[in-house]
Amino acid sequence: MLTGNCQALAAEKPVSAPIRFQFQQIRMGVPWRIEFYADSEQIAIDAQKAAFARVKKLDLILSDYDPDSELNRLCSQAIAGQAVSISEDLFKVLQASQQISHKTGGAFDVTVGHLTDLWRRAYRKQSLPVAEALRAALEKTDYRLYELNEAEWTVTFLKNDLQLDLGGIAKGYAADEAMSVLKTHGIKSALIDASGDIVVSNAPPEKEAWIIAIAPLRKSDNDPEVYLKLVNCSVATSGDASRYVEIDGVRYSHIVNPVTGLGLTTPSSVTIIAQTGITADALASAISVMGPKTGFCVLKKEHAEAYVVIGGKEKPEVFQTEGFPEY
């Protein structure tokens, strides 16, 4: 999580220099924070309005909570074997999802919708999903069960009643798009924080980089000791410090393994640095499932870096990729 004050507007520089602005809204069900430098208040207001409007539009497309979203309408109306035309945004996210699924051997998989629905109910009831329901959900969980046609912007489900969940990639894509909007308004130095999915452009004026803190594995830990210096890249952290349920003495994370259908049982915090938000977001979820030993092989091919903390009964174990210390 990014640390620091979060007021509507704040000026730190003389009028002749770029002014620092901060804005916050609830978007995609979580707090979003946009911080950037602009030459005037009017430029800043126009830029942040346009950026947040873009995120709002994407939420109407990618949300699995909104029954009227394009994603949910697709899942409820699609018939196996029939191609369906979809928006460019939804196509791009599904395309990126499938590519990362192939690269991670299915550790990242957006067809987990039925599984995540089961686990949301499990959290509320404090009881494990029924075995039969879990098996049925697993039969409809496989990233190879949908096909894309880039020439016609269509998707074809290969099985009826697929339920897609873009929660592990949508915020990263939206943050990328919001940054693109800021750039069209002449904003050259900006940070977008979508509740842990962070995208940054050029460093602040007279600064070397944006300084970002990695949150601790457990909420009870002291302040974070690892700080990152980032410019023109993205960072995402996937963890279960507060999102888990304990059933019969076993701690189950909100992060579900698409292969087993079960919530992860080992506490972890996975921070990924990548060139884009969509890549960092998805890889953070994938490495949480794969673990550092296998997952780091994937990251090397993606030119991404990672800092992973694995919890246990004793002191947590820390793993990092070879290039991570550079940040």
JONORTA-V932591 format. One record per residue. N is the residue number from 0. RES is the residue in three letters. D_CENTER is the distance of its C-alpha to the mean C-alpha in whole Angstrom. Layout:
n:N res:RES d_center:D_CENTER
n:N res:RES d_center:D_CENTER
//
This chain:
n:0 res:MET d_center:13
n:1 res:LEU d_center:15
n:2 res:THR d_center:18
n:3 res:GLY d_center:21
n:4 res:ASN d_center:23
n:5 res:CYS d_center:21
n:6 res:GLN d_center:24
n:7 res:ALA d_center:24
n:8 res:LEU d_center:26
n:9 res:ALA d_center:28
n:10 res:ALA d_center:30
n:11 res:GLU d_center:31
n:12 res:LYS d_center:33
n:13 res:PRO d_center:36
n:14 res:VAL d_center:36
n:15 res:SER d_center:37
n:16 res:ALA d_center:34
n:17 res:PRO d_center:30
n:18 res:ILE d_center:29
n:19 res:ARG d_center:26
n:20 res:PHE d_center:24
n:21 res:GLN d_center:21
n:22 res:PHE d_center:20
n:23 res:GLN d_center:18
n:24 res:GLN d_center:17
n:25 res:ILE d_center:16
n:26 res:ARG d_center:13
n:27 res:MET d_center:11
n:28 res:GLY d_center:13
n:29 res:VAL d_center:12
n:30 res:PRO d_center:13
n:31 res:TRP d_center:13
n:32 res:ARG d_center:15
n:33 res:ILE d_center:16
n:34 res:GLU d_center:19
n:35 res:PHE d_center:21
n:36 res:TYR d_center:25
n:37 res:ALA d_center:27
n:38 res:ASP d_center:31
n:39 res:SER d_center:31
n:40 res:GLU d_center:30
n:41 res:GLN d_center:31
n:42 res:ILE d_center:28
n:43 res:ALA d_center:26
n:44 res:ILE d_center:26
n:45 res:ASP d_center:26
n:46 res:ALA d_center:23
n:47 res:GLN d_center:21
n:48 res:LYS d_center:22
n:49 res:ALA d_center:21
n:50 res:ALA d_center:18
n:51 res:PHE d_center:17
n:52 res:ALA d_center:19
n:53 res:ARG d_center:17
n:54 res:VAL d_center:14
n:55 res:LYS d_center:16
n:56 res:LYS d_center:17
n:57 res:LEU d_center:14
n:58 res:ASP d_center:13
n:59 res:LEU d_center:17
n:60 res:ILE d_center:16
n:61 res:LEU d_center:12
n:62 res:SER d_center:13
n:63 res:ASP d_center:14
n:64 res:TYR d_center:16
n:65 res:ASP d_center:18
n:66 res:PRO d_center:21
n:67 res:ASP d_center:22
n:68 res:SER d_center:18
n:69 res:GLU d_center:19
n:70 res:LEU d_center:17
n:71 res:ASN d_center:19
n:72 res:ARG d_center:22
n:73 res:LEU d_center:21
n:74 res:CYS d_center:21
n:75 res:SER d_center:24
n:76 res:GLN d_center:26
n:77 res:ALA d_center:26
n:78 res:ILE d_center:29
n:79 res:ALA d_center:28
n:80 res:GLY d_center:30
n:81 res:GLN d_center:30
n:82 res:ALA d_center:28
n:83 res:VAL d_center:26
n:84 res:SER d_center:25
n:85 res:ILE d_center:22
n:86 res:SER d_center:20
n:87 res:GLU d_center:19
n:88 res:ASP d_center:16
n:89 res:LEU d_center:15
n:90 res:PHE d_center:17
n:91 res:LYS d_center:15
n:92 res:VAL d_center:12
n:93 res:LEU d_center:14
n:94 res:GLN d_center:16
n:95 res:ALA d_center:13
n:96 res:SER d_center:12
n:97 res:GLN d_center:15
n:98 res:GLN d_center:16
n:99 res:ILE d_center:13
n:100 res:SER d_center:15
n:101 res:HIS d_center:18
n:102 res:LYS d_center:17
n:103 res:THR d_center:16
n:104 res:GLY d_center:19
n:105 res:GLY d_center:17
n:106 res:ALA d_center:15
n:107 res:PHE d_center:12
n:108 res:ASP d_center:13
n:109 res:VAL d_center:12
n:110 res:THR d_center:16
n:111 res:VAL d_center:15
n:112 res:GLY d_center:16
n:113 res:HIS d_center:19
n:114 res:LEU d_center:18
n:115 res:THR d_center:16
n:116 res:ASP d_center:18
n:117 res:LEU d_center:21
n:118 res:TRP d_center:19
n:119 res:ARG d_center:18
n:120 res:ARG d_center:22
n:121 res:ALA d_center:23
n:122 res:TYR d_center:21
n:123 res:ARG d_center:23
n:124 res:LYS d_center:26
n:125 res:GLN d_center:26
n:126 res:SER d_center:27
n:127 res:LEU d_center:26
n:128 res:PRO d_center:25
n:129 res:VAL d_center:28
n:130 res:ALA d_center:29
n:131 res:GLU d_center:30
n:132 res:ALA d_center:27
n:133 res:LEU d_center:25
n:134 res:ARG d_center:27
n:135 res:ALA d_center:27
n:136 res:ALA d_center:23
n:137 res:LEU d_center:23
n:138 res:GLU d_center:25
n:139 res:LYS d_center:23
n:140 res:THR d_center:20
n:141 res:ASP d_center:20
n:142 res:TYR d_center:18
n:143 res:ARG d_center:21
n:144 res:LEU d_center:22
n:145 res:TYR d_center:21
n:146 res:GLU d_center:23
n:147 res:LEU d_center:22
n:148 res:ASN d_center:25
n:149 res:GLU d_center:24
n:150 res:ALA d_center:27
n:151 res:GLU d_center:27
n:152 res:TRP d_center:24
n:153 res:THR d_center:24
n:154 res:VAL d_center:22
n:155 res:THR d_center:25
n:156 res:PHE d_center:24
n:157 res:LEU d_center:26
n:158 res:LYS d_center:26
n:159 res:ASN d_center:27
n:160 res:ASP d_center:25
n:161 res:LEU d_center:21
n:162 res:GLN d_center:18
n:163 res:LEU d_center:15
n:164 res:ASP d_center:12
n:165 res:LEU d_center:9
n:166 res:GLY d_center:7
n:167 res:GLY d_center:5
n:168 res:ILE d_center:4
n:169 res:ALA d_center:6
n:170 res:LYS d_center:5
n:171 res:GLY d_center:5
n:172 res:TYR d_center:8
n:173 res:ALA d_center:9
n:174 res:ALA d_center:9
n:175 res:ASP d_center:11
n:176 res:GLU d_center:13
n:177 res:ALA d_center:14
n:178 res:MET d_center:15
n:179 res:SER d_center:17
n:180 res:VAL d_center:19
n:181 res:LEU d_center:20
n:182 res:LYS d_center:21
n:183 res:THR d_center:23
n:184 res:HIS d_center:25
n:185 res:GLY d_center:26
n:186 res:ILE d_center:23
n:187 res:LYS d_center:23
n:188 res:SER d_center:22
n:189 res:ALA d_center:19
n:190 res:LEU d_center:16
n:191 res:ILE d_center:13
n:192 res:ASP d_center:11
n:193 res:ALA d_center:8
n:194 res:SER d_center:9
n:195 res:GLY d_center:8
n:196 res:ASP d_center:6
n:197 res:ILE d_center:9
n:198 res:VAL d_center:11
n:199 res:VAL d_center:15
n:200 res:SER d_center:18
n:201 res:ASN d_center:21
n:202 res:ALA d_center:22
n:203 res:PRO d_center:24
n:204 res:PRO d_center:28
n:205 res:GLU d_center:30
n:206 res:LYS d_center:27
n:207 res:GLU d_center:26
n:208 res:ALA d_center:22
n:209 res:TRP d_center:19
n:210 res:ILE d_center:20
n:211 res:ILE d_center:17
n:212 res:ALA d_center:17
n:213 res:ILE d_center:15
n:214 res:ALA d_center:16
n:215 res:PRO d_center:18
n:216 res:LEU d_center:18
n:217 res:ARG d_center:20
n:218 res:LYS d_center:20
n:219 res:SER d_center:24
n:220 res:ASP d_center:23
n:221 res:ASN d_center:25
n:222 res:ASP d_center:23
n:223 res:PRO d_center:21
n:224 res:GLU d_center:23
n:225 res:VAL d_center:20
n:226 res:TYR d_center:20
n:227 res:LEU d_center:18
n:228 res:LYS d_center:20
n:229 res:LEU d_center:18
n:230 res:VAL d_center:19
n:231 res:ASN d_center:17
n:232 res:CYS d_center:14
n:233 res:SER d_center:11
n:234 res:VAL d_center:9
n:235 res:ALA d_center:7
n:236 res:THR d_center:8
n:237 res:SER d_center:8
n:238 res:GLY d_center:11
n:239 res:ASP d_center:14
n:240 res:ALA d_center:16
n:241 res:SER d_center:16
n:242 res:ARG d_center:15
n:243 res:TYR d_center:18
n:244 res:VAL d_center:21
n:245 res:GLU d_center:24
n:246 res:ILE d_center:26
n:247 res:ASP d_center:30
n:248 res:GLY d_center:29
n:249 res:VAL d_center:26
n:250 res:ARG d_center:22
n:251 res:TYR d_center:20
n:252 res:SER d_center:16
n:253 res:HIS d_center:14
n:254 res:ILE d_center:12
n:255 res:VAL d_center:14
n:256 res:ASN d_center:16
n:257 res:PRO d_center:17
n:258 res:VAL d_center:20
n:259 res:THR d_center:22
n:260 res:GLY d_center:20
n:261 res:LEU d_center:20
n:262 res:GLY d_center:18
n:263 res:LEU d_center:17
n:264 res:THR d_center:20
n:265 res:THR d_center:20
n:266 res:PRO d_center:18
n:267 res:SER d_center:16
n:268 res:SER d_center:14
n:269 res:VAL d_center:12
n:270 res:THR d_center:11
n:271 res:ILE d_center:10
n:272 res:ILE d_center:12
n:273 res:ALA d_center:12
n:274 res:GLN d_center:14
n:275 res:THR d_center:11
n:276 res:GLY d_center:7
n:277 res:ILE d_center:7
n:278 res:THR d_center:8
n:279 res:ALA d_center:7
n:280 res:ASP d_center:3
n:281 res:ALA d_center:6
n:282 res:LEU d_center:9
n:283 res:ALA d_center:8
n:284 res:SER d_center:8
n:285 res:ALA d_center:11
n:286 res:ILE d_center:13
n:287 res:SER d_center:12
n:288 res:VAL d_center:14
n:289 res:MET d_center:17
n:290 res:GLY d_center:17
n:291 res:PRO d_center:18
n:292 res:LYS d_center:22
n:293 res:THR d_center:21
n:294 res:GLY d_center:17
n:295 res:PHE d_center:18
n:296 res:CYS d_center:21
n:297 res:VAL d_center:18
n:298 res:LEU d_center:16
n:299 res:LYS d_center:20
n:300 res:LYS d_center:20
n:301 res:GLU d_center:17
n:302 res:HIS d_center:18
n:303 res:ALA d_center:15
n:304 res:GLU d_center:16
n:305 res:ALA d_center:15
n:306 res:TYR d_center:16
n:307 res:VAL d_center:16
n:308 res:VAL d_center:18
n:309 res:ILE d_center:20
n:310 res:GLY d_center:21
n:311 res:GLY d_center:25
n:312 res:LYS d_center:28
n:313 res:GLU d_center:29
n:314 res:LYS d_center:27
n:315 res:PRO d_center:24
n:316 res:GLU d_center:24
n:317 res:VAL d_center:22
n:318 res:PHE d_center:21
n:319 res:GLN d_center:20
n:320 res:THR d_center:20
n:321 res:GLU d_center:23
n:322 res:GLY d_center:22
n:323 res:PHE d_center:20
n:324 res:PRO d_center:23
n:325 res:GLU d_center:23
n:326 res:TYR d_center:20
//
